Amino acid sequence: MQTHSLLRIDCAAALLGASPPPGWVTEALLRAPWVVVRRAPLQDGLLPVGVRGAVRAARFAAWLPPGRVRD
């Protein structure tokens, strides 16, 4: 996977982070269950991903276990 690759995931519960995701993240992933790979190194085997919201200011960085990527 490369930076900016789109990955399909099951749900917002698959995301790990230092803080719980804001409400818009769950809503965005219900509409379109895709995250984008961020420019960051793997951390403990977790993929750096981000969720994009409806507006440019709506961005959420998180980590994703590789096993939570759907085919």
Long-range contacts (C-beta under 8 A, 24 or more apart in sequence): 1-37, 1-47, 2-37, 3-37, 3-38, 3-39, 4-36, 4-37, 5-36, 5-37, 6-34, 6-35, 6-36, 6-37, 7-34, 7-35, 7-36, 7-37, 7-47, 7-49, 7-64, 7-69, 8-33, 8-34, 8-69, 8-70, 8-71, 9-33, 9-34, 9-35, 9-64, 9-68, 9-69, 9-70, 10-68, 10-70, 14-64, 14-65, 14-68, 15-49, 15-51, 15-62, 15-63, 15-64, 16-46, 16-62, 16-63, 16-64, 16-65, 17-60, 17-61, 17-62, 17-63, 21-51, 21-60, 21-62, 22-60, 24-53, 24-54, 24-58, 25-51, 25-53, 25-60, 28-52, 28-53, 28-54, 28-58, 33-70, 35-62, 35-64
